[in-house]
Amino acid sequence: MTSPKASESVNWHQYDIDELYDSLQSSQFGLTTAEAQHQQTEVGMNFLPKASPPHPFMRLVKQFHNPLIYLLLVAAGVAFWLNHMVDTIVIMAAVLVNAITGFVQEQRAQKAMNALSELITPRVKVKRDGIWQDLSSRALVPCDVVMIEAGDRIAADAKVIQSHRLRNDEFLNSNLLPSQTGYSF
């Protein structure tokens, strides 16, 4: 098997751990900080790109996409047709106030969610320069040596090098039921 490179799309699980260490210039002691920074420039940060938010005009238009609003607009149209201008203006004002209020609340909620997502970036224990460091999961690069303990969330694809009574209860593999290992790889 030819050695993979960090920037290629590779089925990493097919490679022996020593092959990975050799091809990615790593070791059981982890990467050096300089090597990790070099890999970050090659492959980028470890995060999924965020979907671009809809244009504010489209968010405002979406406020009118509601069966109750449709009913009120029909009522305003009937009131206008019957020359009940006061009723027409009151109904249209209620529809506009509802749309503007919904738009402002949605914008505030989006800002709050963005702020919360920045606060809850997972942390991970990574071996860099031969010592364990607590880093943001965004700083992970291919062939980092990561320690995973009970309750940790895995913030990237990983190859298990060594385990002790490993049990997962998520869909980390093709099994539909929780799986358990009692051996080292």
C-alpha positions as CSV (number, residue, x, y, z in Angstrom):
1,M,0.0,0.0,0.0
2,T,1.3,3.5,-0.8
3,S,1.7,6.0,2.0
4,P,-1.1,8.5,2.3
5,K,-0.6,12.2,2.6
6,A,-2.6,14.4,5.0
7,S,-4.2,16.5,2.3
8,E,-5.5,13.5,0.3
9,S,-8.9,11.9,0.7
10,V,-7.9,8.6,2.2
11,N,-9.5,5.7,4.0
12,W,-7.3,6.1,7.0
13,H,-8.6,3.0,8.8
14,Q,-7.0,0.8,6.1
15,Y,-3.5,1.7,7.1
16,D,-1.3,0.2,9.8
17,I,-0.5,2.7,12.5
18,D,3.2,2.6,11.7
19,E,2.5,3.4,8.1
20,L,0.4,6.4,9.2
21,Y,3.1,7.6,11.6
22,D,5.7,7.3,8.8
23,S,3.7,9.0,6.1
24,L,2.4,11.8,8.3
25,Q,5.8,12.4,10.1
26,S,4.3,11.6,13.5
27,S,5.0,9.2,16.3
28,Q,3.4,7.7,19.4
29,F,4.6,10.9,21.1
30,G,2.4,13.1,18.9
31,L,3.3,15.9,16.6
32,T,5.5,18.9,17.5
33,T,3.7,22.2,17.6
34,A,5.6,23.2,14.4
35,E,4.5,20.1,12.6
36,A,0.9,20.7,13.7
37,Q,1.0,24.3,12.5
38,H,2.4,23.1,9.2
39,Q,-0.4,20.5,8.8
40,Q,-3.0,23.2,9.7
41,T,-1.7,25.3,6.8
42,E,-2.0,22.3,4.5
43,V,-5.3,20.8,5.5
44,G,-7.0,23.7,7.4
45,M,-8.7,23.9,10.7
46,N,-10.9,21.0,12.0
47,F,-14.4,22.3,11.6
48,L,-17.3,22.0,9.3
49,P,-18.1,25.2,7.4
50,K,-21.2,27.0,8.5
51,A,-24.1,27.3,6.1
52,S,-24.5,30.9,5.0
53,P,-27.5,32.5,6.7
54,P,-30.4,33.6,4.5
55,H,-30.5,37.1,3.3
56,P,-32.4,39.4,5.8
57,F,-34.9,40.2,3.1
58,M,-35.7,36.5,2.7
59,R,-36.0,36.2,6.5
60,L,-38.5,39.0,6.4
61,V,-40.5,37.5,3.6
62,K,-40.6,34.2,5.5
63,Q,-42.5,35.9,8.3
64,F,-45.5,36.2,6.0
65,H,-45.4,32.5,5.2
66,N,-48.0,31.4,7.7
67,P,-51.6,30.2,7.3
68,L,-52.9,32.7,9.9
69,I,-51.2,35.6,8.0
70,Y,-52.8,34.3,4.7
71,L,-56.2,34.5,6.4
72,L,-55.5,38.0,7.7
73,L,-54.4,39.1,4.3
74,V,-57.6,37.7,2.7
75,A,-59.6,39.5,5.4
76,A,-57.8,42.7,4.6
77,G,-58.6,42.2,0.9
78,V,-62.3,41.6,1.7
79,A,-62.4,44.7,4.0
80,F,-60.8,46.8,1.2
81,W,-63.2,45.4,-1.4
82,L,-66.1,46.4,0.9
83,N,-64.6,49.9,1.4
84,H,-63.9,49.3,5.1
85,M,-60.7,51.3,5.1
86,V,-60.3,51.4,8.9
87,D,-60.6,47.6,9.2
88,T,-58.1,47.2,6.2
89,I,-55.5,49.5,7.8
90,V,-55.9,47.8,11.3
91,I,-55.5,44.3,9.8
92,M,-52.5,45.3,7.6
93,A,-50.9,47.0,10.6
94,A,-51.4,43.8,12.7
95,V,-49.8,41.8,9.9
96,L,-46.8,44.2,9.6
97,V,-46.3,44.4,13.4
98,N,-46.3,40.6,13.6
99,A,-43.8,40.3,10.7
100,I,-41.4,42.9,12.1
101,T,-41.6,41.4,15.6
102,G,-41.0,37.9,14.3
103,F,-38.0,39.1,12.2
104,V,-36.4,40.9,15.1
105,Q,-36.9,38.0,17.5
106,E,-35.5,35.5,14.9
107,Q,-32.4,37.8,14.4
108,R,-31.8,38.0,18.2
109,A,-32.2,34.2,18.5
110,Q,-29.7,33.6,15.7
111,K,-27.1,35.9,17.3
112,A,-27.6,34.1,20.7
113,M,-27.2,30.7,19.0
114,N,-24.0,31.9,17.3
115,A,-22.6,33.1,20.6
116,L,-23.4,29.8,22.3
117,S,-21.9,27.8,19.5
118,E,-18.6,29.7,20.0
119,L,-18.7,29.0,23.7
120,I,-19.2,25.2,23.4
121,T,-16.4,24.3,21.0
122,P,-15.3,20.9,22.3
123,R,-11.9,20.6,24.0
124,V,-9.7,17.6,23.4
125,K,-6.5,16.1,25.0
126,V,-3.8,16.1,22.4
127,K,-0.2,14.9,22.7
128,R,2.0,17.7,21.3
129,D,5.7,18.0,21.9
130,G,5.5,14.8,23.9
131,I,3.1,16.2,26.6
132,W,-0.7,16.1,26.9
133,Q,-2.3,19.5,26.1
134,D,-5.9,20.6,26.4
135,L,-6.8,22.2,23.0
136,S,-9.8,23.3,21.1
137,S,-11.0,20.5,18.7
138,R,-10.5,23.0,15.9
139,A,-6.7,22.7,16.4
140,L,-6.7,18.9,15.6
141,V,-4.8,17.8,12.5
142,P,-4.3,14.4,10.9
143,C,-2.1,12.1,12.9
144,D,-2.5,13.9,16.2
145,V,-2.4,11.5,19.1
146,V,-5.6,12.1,21.1
147,M,-6.7,10.8,24.5
148,I,-10.4,9.9,24.8
149,E,-11.9,9.2,28.2
150,A,-15.3,8.1,29.3
151,G,-17.9,10.8,28.4
152,D,-15.6,12.6,25.9
153,R,-17.1,13.7,22.6
154,I,-14.9,12.7,19.7
155,A,-14.4,15.9,17.6
156,A,-12.8,14.3,14.6
157,D,-12.3,11.0,12.7
158,A,-9.9,8.9,14.7
159,K,-8.1,5.6,14.5
160,V,-8.0,3.7,17.8
161,I,-4.4,2.9,18.7
162,Q,-5.0,1.4,22.1
163,S,-8.0,0.8,24.2
164,H,-9.0,-0.7,27.5
165,R,-12.6,-2.0,27.7
166,L,-13.7,0.4,25.0
167,R,-17.4,0.6,24.6
168,N,-19.3,3.0,22.3
169,D,-23.0,3.8,22.3
170,E,-23.1,6.0,19.3
171,F,-22.9,5.1,15.6
172,L,-19.2,5.2,15.4
173,N,-19.1,2.2,13.2
174,S,-21.4,0.1,11.1
175,N,-22.9,-1.7,14.1
176,L,-26.5,-0.8,15.0
177,L,-26.0,-1.8,18.6
178,P,-23.4,-0.7,21.1
179,S,-20.1,-2.5,20.6
180,Q,-17.4,-3.3,23.1
181,T,-13.7,-4.3,22.8
182,G,-11.4,-5.6,25.4
183,Y,-8.2,-5.6,23.5
184,S,-5.6,-3.2,22.1
185,F,-5.1,-2.6,18.4
